[in-house]
Amino acid sequence: MEFDKLVHQPTRLQIFTHLYANGETTFTELKTELGITEGNLASHIQTMEDADCVTVTKQFVDRNPQTSYRLTSRGEELFEAHIQTLETLIDGLEE
């Protein structure tokens, strides 16, 4: 049984989990909710975007720039597969 390193990395796993549970989320909300630095968040989001796991939307809200993120179908599938792998691992421990 092997974990997908893209999803399994601890900070990205937090990002995947938050976006999966909450849907579209702004950069500021993610940074605050996860308690990580702007640079760290931006780096992980870029990795996820490069892997076609997250979409990035940039817009102006009340004349202020706002960036938000949402998991793509591929991102949701990878996250669900990761959860299934964890559940299989746990089920194996209970036997």
C-alpha positions in Angstrom: 0.0 0.0 0.0 1.5 3.3 -1.1 0.5 6.9 -0.3 0.4 9.5 -3.0 3.1 11.9 -1.9 1.3 14.9 -3.4 -1.7 14.4 -1.0 0.2 12.7 1.9 2.6 15.6 2.6 1.2 17.1 5.9 0.6 20.7 4.8 -0.9 19.7 1.5 -3.1 17.1 3.3 -4.4 20.0 5.4 -5.1 22.1 2.3 -6.8 19.1 0.5 -8.9 18.4 3.6 -10.0 22.0 4.1 -10.9 22.6 0.4 -12.7 19.2 0.2 -14.8 20.0 3.3 -15.4 23.7 2.7 -15.2 24.2 -1.1 -13.9 27.4 -2.5 -11.7 29.2 0.1 -9.8 32.5 -0.1 -6.0 32.6 0.4 -6.5 34.6 3.6 -9.0 32.1 5.0 -6.7 29.2 4.2 -3.7 30.9 5.7 -5.6 31.8 8.9 -7.4 28.4 9.3 -4.2 26.4 8.8 -1.9 28.7 10.6 0.8 28.7 7.9 2.9 31.4 6.4 2.0 33.1 3.1 5.1 31.7 1.4 4.5 28.2 2.6 0.8 28.3 1.5 1.7 29.8 -1.9 4.4 27.1 -2.5 2.0 24.2 -1.7 -0.8 25.7 -3.7 1.5 26.1 -6.7 2.5 22.4 -6.4 -1.2 21.4 -6.3 -2.0 23.7 -9.2 0.8 22.2 -11.3 -0.6 18.8 -10.6 -4.1 19.9 -11.8 -5.5 19.4 -8.3 -6.6 23.0 -7.5 -8.1 25.9 -9.5 -7.1 29.4 -8.7 -9.5 32.3 -9.1 -8.4 35.9 -8.9 -10.9 38.8 -8.7 -11.4 42.1 -7.1 -13.8 42.4 -4.1 -14.5 46.0 -3.0 -11.5 47.1 -5.1 -9.2 44.7 -3.2 -7.6 41.7 -5.0 -8.8 38.4 -3.7 -7.5 34.9 -4.6 -9.5 31.8 -3.9 -8.9 28.1 -4.5 -11.1 25.1 -5.2 -10.2 21.4 -5.7 -10.6 20.2 -9.2 -12.2 16.9 -10.0 -8.8 15.3 -10.1 -7.9 16.8 -6.7 -11.1 15.4 -5.2 -10.4 12.0 -6.7 -6.8 11.9 -5.3 -8.0 13.0 -1.9 -10.8 10.4 -1.8 -8.3 7.7 -2.9 -6.0 8.8 -0.1 -8.8 8.5 2.4 -9.7 5.0 1.0 -6.0 3.9 1.4 -6.1 5.1 5.1 -9.4 3.3 5.7 -8.0 0.1 4.2 -4.9 0.4 6.4 -7.1 0.9 9.5 -9.3 -2.0 8.6 -6.2 -4.2 8.3 -5.2 -3.3 11.8 -8.6 -4.3 13.2 -8.5 -7.8 11.8 
